[in-house]
Amino acid sequence: MRRKLVKLLRLKIEKIKNPWPNVDAASGALLHNFGITEFSYYTVLFAVSRTLGLAAQAVINRAMMNPIIRPKSVTSEWVKEAVKK
């Protein structure tokens, strides 16, 4: 019963009528422009980029002896100054 109700609601709500993977419009357009037209790969590439970002953050924070946090945007000049200290 619940599944039928959920299916009916999903079809009626425009925003979720045809759900796609979690990819924003800009990255999707860029991937399509570079020839990656298989939509199923978009989520994988999104996950890989998030993983690489987290790994880079972990390496920098280890080098600076800081805990891993979600930082605000900083410039490369700030990073250079912080490493010099």
N, C-alpha and C positions, 0 to 999 in steps of 0.2 A: 504494500500500500504506500509506504513512504517513498519507495523508489519511483513509483508512478507519479506521485505528487511532485517530487523533485524534478523529474523529467518535464512535467507540464510547466512548472514554474520557470525552469531554465529556458524553455522555448518561448515563454511569454516575456521574459526580461531581455530587452534588446542588448544590454551590455554583455550578457553572458550567453547569448543565443549560440554563438559559434566561438568558444574560447580557444585562444592560441597560446603557445608557450610564452613565458615571461621574457619578452624582448621588447625594448623600446623602439620607437619608429626610426630614430637616427641610426642605431646599430643595425637594425634590419635592412634599412636602405643601403648602408655601406656594404654589408655582407652580400646583398643581391648585386650591387654594382661590381664587386670583386668576383662574381661568378658563382657564389655559393647560393644556389637556388633551392636546395633541399631544406625545407622549413624545420625538419626534425633535427638538423644540426645546430640550429640557432641556440637552443637551450644548452646544448653541450658546450658550445663555444662561450656562452655566457658563464657557465659554471667554471670552465677552465680559466677564464680571465679573472673571476673572483678569487679562485684558488691562488693564482699567481700573485695577485695583489696582496692577499693575506700573507703569502710566503715572503714577499718583498718587505712588507711591514714587519714581520717577525725578525728578519735578518737585521734590518736597520735598528729596531728596538733592542735587540740583543747587543749590537755593537755599541749602542748608547747607554746600555744598562738600565733601560726603562721597561716597565711592564707593557704588554701589548694592550693598546687601547684603540678606540676609533678616533683618530686625530682630526683636528680641523685642517683645512687646507694650508699648507706651508710652502714657502718658496725653496728652491734649491740653495739659495744664499743662507737661509735660516738653518738648513741641515748642515751646511759647511761650517757655520759658526758654532753650532751645537757640538759637532764632532771635534772641533779644535779645543773646546773646553775640556 
